[in-house]
Amino acid sequence: MRWMLAVVQVPAKPSRHRVAVWRELRRAGAVPVSQGTWALPAAEVFREAAARAGELAAEGGGRVAVFDVEPRDAAAREFIVDAFTAARVDEWGEYATDCGRFLEEIAKEIAKEKFTFAELEEEEQSLERLRRWFRDLKKRDVLALPQARDAAECLRACSDALDDYAERVYAAVHGGSSEG
């Protein structure tokens, strides 16, 4: 795998420009490897993000210099891959935690027998947020980590739980009839 290094120089004041660049790089999946230097896979989606970060830096009077790099040896390759892997594993872990919270919320609503369309709509929005987040994480996970498969299973469980909850809502609202 080829990599890019993005070297960021943005004036300290006002800080909003540095923060905007940092957020753009993080959102894209870049990982900081040293002060002001970020590593990204050399794929088109990451190149576009580096270009956007450059535009944001320029707005603040700074710049982003992007270099295509090839690790010189196994240790250098391991350094970048390990940093990138650790960031993705953290993101997948956070995602799994949110899926767990979603499942707990559905179970809580079932236990309380809170079968309302308003609650169903709220839970549908939560599931859609999880779906968008999964797609974003999947784009960044160019290493195809096993945590992505686990997250896909979590998302499937959330979808199944919402389907079950929706059936309960419709049954409660329509007095047990499945006709709508």
C-alpha positions in Angstrom: 0.0 0.0 0.0 1.2 3.5 -0.8 0.8 6.4 1.6 0.7 10.1 1.7 2.1 12.4 4.3 0.3 15.8 4.8 2.5 18.4 6.5 0.3 21.1 7.9 1.4 24.7 8.6 -1.4 27.0 9.8 -0.9 30.1 12.0 -1.8 29.6 15.6 -4.3 32.5 15.7 -7.1 32.3 15.0 -7.3 28.7 16.0 -10.5 27.9 14.1 -8.5 27.4 10.9 -6.1 24.8 12.5 -9.1 23.1 14.0 -10.9 23.0 10.7 -7.9 21.4 9.0 -7.5 18.9 11.9 -11.2 18.0 11.7 -11.1 17.5 7.9 -8.1 15.2 8.2 -9.6 13.3 11.1 -12.9 12.9 9.3 -11.1 11.5 6.3 -9.3 9.0 8.4 -5.8 10.5 8.5 -3.7 9.8 11.5 -1.2 12.1 13.1 2.3 10.7 13.0 4.1 13.7 14.5 3.5 17.4 15.2 1.7 18.8 12.1 2.3 15.6 10.0 -0.5 13.3 9.1 -0.5 9.9 7.3 -3.2 8.8 4.8 -3.5 6.0 2.3 -2.7 7.2 -1.2 -6.2 6.5 -2.5 -8.5 9.0 -4.3 -10.9 9.6 -1.5 -8.0 10.5 0.8 -6.4 12.7 -1.9 -9.7 14.7 -2.1 -9.7 15.1 1.7 -6.1 16.3 1.7 -7.0 18.8 -1.0 -10.0 20.1 1.1 -7.6 20.4 4.1 -5.3 22.4 1.9 -8.1 24.8 1.0 -9.1 25.2 4.7 -5.5 25.9 5.6 -5.2 28.5 2.9 -8.3 30.3 4.2 -6.3 30.7 7.5 -3.1 31.8 5.8 -1.5 28.4 6.0 -0.8 25.5 3.7 -0.8 21.7 3.5 2.1 20.0 1.6 1.2 16.5 0.5 3.9 14.0 -0.3 3.5 10.5 -1.8 5.7 8.2 0.3 6.9 4.7 0.2 8.1 3.3 3.5 11.8 2.5 3.2 11.7 -0.7 5.2 9.4 -3.0 7.2 9.8 -0.9 10.4 8.7 2.3 8.6 5.7 0.5 7.0 4.8 -1.0 10.4 4.9 2.4 12.0 2.3 3.9 9.6 0.1 0.8 9.4 0.1 0.5 13.2 -1.0 4.1 13.6 -3.7 3.8 11.0 -4.9 0.4 12.4 -5.0 1.8 15.9 -7.2 4.7 14.8 -9.6 2.4 12.9 -9.8 -0.1 15.8 -10.7 2.8 18.1 -13.4 4.1 15.7 -14.9 0.6 15.2 -14.9 0.1 19.0 -16.7 3.4 19.5 -19.2 2.4 16.8 -19.8 -1.0 18.5 -20.4 0.9 21.8 -23.0 3.1 20.1 -24.7 0.1 18.6 -24.9 -1.5 22.1 -26.5 1.7 23.4 -29.0 1.6 20.5 -29.9 -2.0 21.4 -30.3 -1.1 25.1 -32.6 1.8 24.2 -34.8 -0.5 22.1 -34.9 -3.1 24.9 -35.8 -0.3 27.4 -38.7 0.9 25.2 -40.0 -2.6 24.9 -39.8 -3.2 28.6 -41.7 0.0 29.2 -44.1 -0.9 26.5 -43.6 2.5 24.9 -45.0 1.7 21.5 -45.6 5.0 19.9 -44.9 6.3 16.4 -43.0 9.2 17.8 -40.6 6.9 19.6 -40.3 4.6 16.5 -39.4 7.6 14.4 -36.8 8.7 16.8 -35.3 5.2 16.8 -35.4 5.1 13.0 -33.4 8.3 13.0 -30.9 6.8 15.4 -30.5 3.7 13.2 -30.0 5.9 10.1 -27.2 7.8 11.9 -25.6 4.4 12.7 -25.9 3.4 9.0 -24.2 6.7 7.8 -21.5 6.3 10.4 -20.8 2.7 9.3 -20.5 3.8 5.6 -18.1 6.6 6.6 -16.0 4.2 8.7 -16.0 1.6 6.0 -14.6 4.1 3.5 -11.7 4.8 5.8 -11.0 1.2 6.6 -8.8 0.4 3.6 -7.1 -2.3 5.7 -10.3 -4.3 5.9 -9.9 -4.9 9.6 -11.9 -7.7 11.3 -13.6 -5.1 13.4 -15.5 -4.0 10.3 -17.1 -7.4 10.0 -18.1 -7.2 13.7 -19.5 -3.8 13.2 -21.6 -5.0 10.3 -23.0 -7.7 12.5 -23.8 -5.1 15.2 -25.6 -2.9 12.6 -27.6 -6.0 11.4 -28.6 -6.7 15.0 -29.7 -3.0 15.4 -31.7 -3.2 12.2 -33.4 -6.5 13.4 -34.2 -5.0 16.8 -35.8 -1.9 15.2 -37.8 -4.2 12.9 -39.1 -6.1 15.9 -39.8 -2.8 17.7 -41.7 -1.5 14.7 -43.9 -4.6 14.5 -44.7 -4.1 18.2 -45.6 -0.4 17.6 -47.8 -1.2 14.7 -49.5 -4.0 16.7 -50.1 -1.7 19.6 -51.4 1.2 17.6 -53.6 -1.0 15.4 -54.8 -3.3 18.3 -52.9 -6.3 17.2 -53.9 -6.0 13.5 -51.0 -6.1 11.0 -53.1 -4.3 8.4 -52.2 -0.7 8.0 
